[in-house]
Amino acid sequence: MPDMITVYGIPNCDTVKKARTWLTGRGVAHQFHDFKKQGVPAAALDRWLAAAGWETLVNRKGTTWRGLDDATRASVHDAASARALLLAQPSAIKRPVVEWADGAVTVGFDPGAWSSRC
């Protein structure tokens, strides 16, 4: 369980930028984990899969997903297959993933829901 808020994502993702700006604007201390530079921690991915479910974590609207061949997309049908894809293709993770100080995990940016946490 993290001591502080950790925002996971890609720095050039517009939604990640909005989320980080929102937190900073409210004076909420957080750290950023860059998938591109630091990779996806397998243990963290396991926590996210348990908390949010694989269907929530796989970003089917993103360019990474759309760029995958049909066979690869069809092979993602449960948590284990999603885990393998997301470790290999971090950009296919819906962003941001946030691990809150209390150990809760959220996926995506929802200012309304976040307001109750900060």
Secondary structure, DSSP 8 states (H G I E B T S, - for coil): --SSEEEEE-TT-HHHHHHHHHHHHTT--EEEEEHHHH---HHHHHHHHHHH-HHHHB-TTSHHHHHS-HHHHHH--SHHHHHHHHHH-GGGB-S-EEE-TTS-EEES--HHHHHTT-
